[in-house]
Amino acid sequence: MPRNRLAASAAILCAAAALLPAAPAPAHHSFAMFDSGRPVTLTGTVKEFRWVNPHSAIFVQVDGSTDPDKLWAVELTSPSNLRRQGWTRTSLQPGDRVSVEIAPLRDGKHGGGFRSLTKLDTGEKL
């Protein structure tokens, strides 16, 4: 009798576990592509701010460069993480003047991982 009770308890436990929602598996790329030991500060104009998953992004036309192929792409964290840090989807607008510190891409392309940003017109730090 105790053996049947144990088997029934195990079956109920397995059934209950199967009904629980599964947590999303964290799948993420490495940050090795960014050179965090060599920060770079870019000063320029926001051309686009993408509030998208899995990573938001800022595209900055750096001062002194008018070539559209020379936009710098700055990768941020997800919108949900940005929201917790006080950002909104309207925190940046095309035309905003910014100074943004990044960890540049190791391959030398115009991009990097976000570190900090100051809106030059207001002094607001994001």
C-alpha positions in Angstrom: 0.0 0.0 0.0 2.7 2.6 0.8 4.3 1.8 -2.6 1.1 2.6 -4.4 0.7 5.9 -2.5 4.3 6.8 -3.4 3.7 6.1 -7.0 0.5 8.1 -7.0 2.2 11.1 -5.3 5.0 11.0 -7.8 2.5 11.0 -10.7 0.6 14.0 -9.2 3.9 15.9 -8.7 5.0 15.2 -12.3 1.6 16.3 -13.7 1.7 19.5 -11.6 5.2 20.3 -12.7 4.2 19.9 -16.4 1.4 22.4 -16.0 3.7 25.1 -14.6 4.7 27.8 -17.1 8.2 27.3 -18.5 10.7 30.1 -17.8 12.4 31.5 -20.9 15.9 30.2 -21.5 18.4 33.0 -21.5 20.0 32.9 -24.9 22.5 35.7 -25.3 25.5 36.6 -27.3 28.9 37.2 -25.8 30.2 40.7 -25.1 33.7 39.7 -26.2 33.1 41.6 -29.5 33.3 44.8 -27.5 36.6 46.2 -26.2 35.6 47.3 -22.7 39.2 48.3 -21.9 39.3 51.0 -24.5 36.2 53.3 -24.1 35.5 55.8 -26.9 33.4 58.9 -26.5 31.3 59.9 -29.6 29.8 63.4 -30.0 27.1 63.8 -32.6 23.5 63.7 -33.6 21.0 60.9 -33.0 19.7 59.7 -36.4 17.6 56.9 -35.0 16.6 55.3 -31.7 15.3 51.8 -31.9 13.3 50.6 -28.9 13.3 46.9 -29.8 14.0 43.4 -28.4 16.4 41.9 -27.7 18.6 45.0 -27.8 17.6 48.6 -28.3 20.0 50.7 -30.5 21.1 54.2 -31.1 22.4 55.3 -34.5 24.7 58.4 -34.2 26.0 60.6 -37.0 29.4 61.6 -35.5 30.4 65.3 -35.7 32.6 66.0 -38.7 31.2 63.1 -40.7 28.5 63.5 -43.3 28.8 60.1 -44.9 25.6 58.1 -44.1 27.8 54.9 -44.1 29.7 56.4 -41.2 26.8 56.2 -38.7 27.9 54.6 -35.4 25.6 51.9 -34.1 25.4 51.7 -30.3 23.9 48.6 -28.8 21.9 48.9 -25.6 20.2 46.5 -23.4 16.5 45.4 -23.8 13.6 47.9 -23.5 12.5 46.3 -20.2 15.9 46.8 -18.7 16.1 50.4 -20.0 12.7 51.1 -18.6 14.0 50.0 -15.1 16.8 52.5 -15.6 14.4 55.3 -16.3 14.4 55.3 -20.1 11.3 55.5 -22.3 10.8 54.9 -26.0 10.9 58.7 -26.3 14.1 59.3 -24.3 16.0 60.0 -27.5 14.7 61.6 -30.7 16.3 62.1 -34.1 18.1 65.4 -34.0 19.1 65.1 -30.3 22.7 66.2 -29.7 24.5 63.6 -27.6 27.8 62.6 -26.2 27.8 58.8 -25.8 30.5 56.6 -24.3 30.9 53.1 -25.8 33.0 50.0 -25.6 34.0 49.9 -29.3 33.8 46.9 -31.5 37.1 45.0 -31.6 36.9 44.6 -35.4 37.2 48.4 -35.9 33.7 48.8 -37.4 31.6 51.8 -36.4 29.7 50.4 -33.4 30.0 49.5 -29.8 28.3 48.6 -26.6 26.6 51.4 -24.6 28.2 52.7 -21.4 26.7 56.2 -20.8 25.1 59.1 -22.6 24.6 62.8 -22.0 22.1 64.9 -23.9 24.1 67.9 -24.8 21.2 70.4 -25.0 19.9 69.6 -21.5 22.8 67.9 -19.7 20.5 65.0 -18.9 22.5 61.8 -18.3 21.0 58.5 -19.4 
